[in-house]
Amino acid sequence: MRLVIRSFAALGAIVLLLATGCASPAPDPKEDRTRKASSHYDLGVDYLRTGNTAMAVRELQAALSIEEKMPRAHHALAEAYRFTGR
């Protein structure tokens, strides 16, 4: 009986070690940059909608510093500049 219990305990430990070793792969750095840039873009658009153009410009520039090829951020930044008279 003790041998059976020890066998199940050992098997359980092995399964636990294997399961924890199969963690998800590291996130893709490009996806992380895109997500960060999108967050700044969203904040910038929200600031633009509420009339806070200075903060909108700041957030949209942050988005573009992370992800240069983001047409919607370029467009929103142009709108923010238009509102500020630049």
C-alpha angles and dihedrals in degrees: 000000000000090000090055092049091048091048092052091046092051091046091049091051091050092049090049092051092048093048094051091046090058096069119153116277121263113278118262109259091219091055090049092052091047091050092049092047091049091052091054090046092052091049091048093052091048091051090048091052092051093048098251095131096166092060090041091056091047094051095043091050088050090053091051093047088059099038112021095182098063108122095187091055091050090051094047091047090052089052091049090051090048090055092049092048096245 
